[in-house]
């Protein structure tokens, strides 16, 4: 059985409706993948994450390797058993976390800030990026570790994830083209080593995705995409620094996808670390199948809810004084406990201000419900032939929970041609 199949395509863009098959079930795409970095989607139980509508979560190789340790997780039956998640799991390679320790996030680079982990602790440090792999100090206790392509594959095999990502160097944003090219070539050599180890040792049925690098350079992105497409991997992930602004990021993603459309149409495509509402819409139209990002859960921990308001970047900061006596719920039609229970913005603001754990739980569920509705909306739009109209409405501030409601003009049963 094929790993991935395309069930419908949008005639006005490169968007596609697909089905990704894994050992622990299938994923309807395009889909968003919540982060369970240390074995949990922060604030929620596995059953709660599934009930929102998510079919797959992402575990973090780097963090789980350091604590509690891949060997212990394997001894206890693998990551599915360990965290109580019955659906598919994708695990990253650890490359991005090493990059973040050494260079910070892309936002850190663009704003010339010190890396987040360096600001938080002096113990987590990259010691060397070498041909063999990466040597670093643990941010937990300062102990030294080496992460190589083989070790990354070994950890992911021990975790028994459904999809493993090849080990890569996540190239910084502010580096030269020459450095970017050399880094990309090393990532390609590491991919070959990952494939060799995976073919000889991986658990039965585990899929392997290669990672496209190449910075912001069109020829490098196309070269890297072509190599991954011809490598024999089961899928492709687009990683690395994608640019300094949204326009550049969408352009760089397009570079990679233009090559994949001709070289590997039936390879599933994952975009690493992207989850802003407008970016999800744009990149679905470019042809991305799955996404992961910390954005929805991270915003919740900082008292911010996702709402249908593009003028505020789809955010509502509940800590603002204006919310202190706001009686309204967060968002009409949202099935989360905060909205369906008609809990006021004022109450949620109080919970967050008082650092009550229920505040984080409620906002996390709400934000993930918003993203799940957005992705469901995009899938229905592709299936119905309404994607251009739906995408325009969502960008304009339409509530994704209501776009395909029975009273909506863009109901799935409607003649969508009248709206195009």
N, C-alpha and C positions, 0 to 999 in steps of 0.2 A: 504494500500500500504506500502510495506517495505521502511524503511528509506534509506537503502543502498543496492545496488546490485553490484555484480562483473560481468563484461562483458567479461573480458579476463584476463588470467594469464600468466606470463612469465614462461617458462619451465626450465629456467636455474637459476632462483632466486625466491624470494618470492614476486616480484613486481606484482601488479594487476591494471587493468583498471576498474574503477568503476563509479557509479553514486550515488551521495548523494542528496536526495530529502528534500526540506524544504518548508515552507509556501511561500517564495518569489522566488521560482525557484530551479533548480537543479544545482549541481556543478559536472563537469566532473573531475574525479580524476585519477592520482595524480595531485594535484593543490597547488599553492602557494597563500597565503592570505596576501595582503598588510595591513599594520597597518593604521587605522584611529583612533588613540588613543584618541584624543580629539574631534573627530567628523569629521576629514578630513585627507585624505592622503596628507601629507605636500606638498604644491606646485601645486596640481592638483585639478581640478573639478571632481565631481563624474562621469560625462559623459566621461571625458578623461580617467579615470581609467577603466571604462567599455570598452571603445573603444580599449584599449590596449589588452583586452582579459580576464580581471579578473572578476570572477563571484561572489566573496564574499570578504568582508572586515572585519577587526576586530576592535571593539570598546573597549575602556578601562574602565572597571567598576570603578576603583579607581579614575582616573582623572575626568570622567564625573560625578561621585558622588560629588566630591569637587567643580567642576565648569563645567557647569552652575547649576548642580543639577539634579538628576534623576526625581524628582517630576515635575520640570519645563519642562523637555523633555517629560514626560508623558502627561502633560497638553497640549503640543503643538503637540501631535499626535504620540509620540514615536520616536525612533532614526531614522528610515527610513525617516519619514516625515521631521524631524528636519534637517537632513544633505542632503536631496535630493538624497538618494541612493535607487534605486528600487530593487536591488538584495538582496540576503541573507546577514545577518550580524551575526557574532559570537562575543560574548562578553566574555572577560576573567573574572576571579573571584575577582581580586584585590590582590590575595595572593602573586604574584611575586613582585608587587610594594612595598608591606610591607616588603618583604624579602630584596629588593634592598635598602630600606631606612635603614634597620638595619645592613645589611652585605655587601652591594655593589653587583655588578655583579660578575659572576664567574671569569671573567678576573681580576676584582679588587682583588678578594681573591687570585688567583694564583700568581699575581704580587705584593701582599702585599701592595696594595694601599688603601687609605681611600675610603669609599663608595662615588660614584659620587655625590649623593644628599647631603651627608654630606659636601663634598668639596664645593658644590655650595651654600648651605644654611644651617644654623643651626636650621631652624624652623621645617623642616620635620624630625620627629624623632619617632621611635617606643618606646612606653612607657612600654608596656608589651605584651607578647604572653601568653595567658591564655587559659584554657579549654573552656571558653565561647567564646573567639575570640581574637581580637587584638586591643589594644588601641594605638593610635598614634596622633601625632600633624600634622596638615596640612602643607605642604610645601608652601602653598599659603599665609596663614595669621597666622599660629601658633595655630589655634583653635584645640581643642581636639575632636577626633572622635573615635567611636568603630565600627569595622568591624567584624561581626559574620557570620556564615554560613547563617543564616536567613536573615540578612541585605544584604549580597551579592546577594542572590536569589531575594530579594525584589527589589533591584536596577535593576537587569537584567530583572526582570518582568516589571518594569516601563519603561525600555528602549525598551522592546518588541523585543528583538533580536530573531533571528531564532534558534540560538544555545547558550545556557548558559553553562558556566563551573562551576563546583562545587568549593567551597572555600577550599583552601588547604594551608598548610604551606610549602613553597618552601625551602627545607632543604639546609643549606649552604654546601659548598664543604669541608672546613677544619673543620670537626667535627667528633666526634667518632662514631663508629658503634652503640653504645648504644644510643647516642642522635638521630642518624638517625632513628633507630627502633622506639623509642618513638615518634618522630615527625611523622613518617609514620602512626603509630597507631592513633595518634590524627587526622591526615588527614582523616583516615578511619571513625572515629567517626563523624567528621564534614561532611563527605559525606552522612552518614545516616541522619543527620539533614537536609542537603540540599535536599535530596530526599523527606523527609517528607514534607518540606515546599513546594517544587515544585509540588508534587502531589496534594496538597490541594489548591494552590494559583496561579500557573503559568498560563500565558495566553495560550489560546488554540493553540496547535500545536508547542509550544516552545520545542525544544529538549534539553536534559541535558546530558553533558559529565562528567564522573568521571575522576579524575586525578590520574595517577600512580606516586607514589613517591618511596623512597627506596634507594636514593643515588647511589653509585657505586657498591652496594652489590647484587650479583646475586640472592641469596635466598630472599632478601627483595623485589627486583624488581618483581620477579616471584610471591611472595606472594601478593603484592599490585595489580599486574595485574589480578590475579585470583579473588581477592575480587571485583575489579571494574567490571570484566566480569560477575560476578554472581549477581551484585547489582540491575540489572534492568535498568541501565542507557541506553541511546540511543547510546552512543558512548564513546570512551576512548581517553583521552589526556595523553601524556607522558611528565612529567614536572620534575622540580627540577634540581639540579646540576648533569650533566651527565658525569663529569670527567674532567681531567686536560689536555687532548690532544684529537685529533680527533680519534685516534685508540681506546682509552678508551670510548669515547662517542659512537662510532658505536657499540662497544661491549655491553655497557649498554643498548642502544636501543634494541639490539638483545635479551638481557635477557627478557625484557618486551614482545617483540613480540613473542618469542618462546612459552610463556604461552598463549598469545592471539590466536595463531594459533590453539591451541587445545581446548581452552575454549570458544572462541567467534569469529569464523572466519568471520561472517557477521557484526561485529561491525565496524563502521568507526574509523580509527585511526589518531589522530592528534598529531604532534610533535611540542611542544611549543618552540618558540624562536630560531629556527634553519633555516638558509637560505643561508649559504655559498654554492657556486656552487658545489664543490666536495661533500659536505655533503648532498645536495639535491639528487644528483645522487646515492650516497651510500645508503641513507635511503629509497629512492624509491625501490631500489633493496632488501632492508630488509623487505619491505611491508608497509611503511607509506603511507597514503592516502592524507593528507593535512598538510601544514606547515604554520607557520607565523614567520616573523622576520622583524626587523627594518633595517637590513643591506642595502638593495638597496637605500632606501630614505636617510638614515643617511650618506652613502658614498657620495651621491649627494650633500648634504649640506656642505660637506668638500672638494668639488672639485674633486671627484674621480669618474671615469666612469668604468662600467663593460665592459670588452673586452674579446675576446677569447684567453687568454694568461695564461695558468696555472703556468708558471714560475713566474709570478708576482701576483699569487693568483687571477687571473682574474680581476685585477685592473689596471687602468691607472691614475696616479696622475697628473692632469692637471696643478698643481701649480709648477711642476718642471721646471727648466729653459729650458730644452730641448724642451718643448712644446711652447715656446714663438713665434717661427716662423714656427711651424709645420702646413703645408697646408692641410694635410690629414683630412678627416672626421673621426669620432670615429670608425665606424664599417660598413663594406660593407653589404648591404642587410637589415640593420635595418630600420624599417619603421618609427621610431620616427622623429620628426620634425628636430632635429639637423642633423641626418644622411641623411634623404631623401632630406633635403634642402642643403646638401653638406656644412654645416657650418664647418669651420676648427677648429682643436684642438686649434690653436692659438687664434681664436676668443672666443671660449668657455673659454679658460684660462683667457682671458681679462675680460669676464663677471664675472667670479668667483672672480678674483683678485679685481675687482672694486665693488664687492658686489652688482652687479645688480641682481634683483630678477629673471630676465629671465634666468640667468645662472643656478640657482637652479631648476627652472621649467624644463628647457631643459634636464639637467642631470637626474632629477628624472624620467622624461618620458623615457629617454634612458635606465636607469638602470632597470626600471620595464619592459620595452619592452624586454630586454635581459632575465630576469627571466621568463617572460611569454613564450618566444620562447623556452627556455630550458625545461619548463614543458610540453609544447605542443609537443616538440620533443620526450620527454620520453613517453608521452601517445601514440604517433604514433608508436613509436618503440615497445611498448608492444603489440599494436594491430596488428602490422605487423610481430611479431616474430623476430625482429631485436635488441632487447634490449642489448644483450652482445656486439654486434658490435658498436651500437650507443653510449653506455656508454663509451666504450674504446676510440672512436673518440672524444667524448666530453671531457673526461679526458685529452686527448692528445692535446686539443686546437682547435677542430673543432668549427666553428661558428654555433651556434644553429639555426640561421636564415636561413642557407644554407644547413643544413644536409639533409632536405627532400625537397629541391628545385628540380625542374624538371631535372636539369643537374647533380644532385648528384647521386653517385653510390648507395646510400641508399634511393632512392626514395621509397615512400610508395607503388608504383606500381611494384617495383622490386622484383625479387625472392631473398628474404633475406637469404635464406639458403646458397647462394654462398659466403656470407660474414662472416659466423660463423666459 
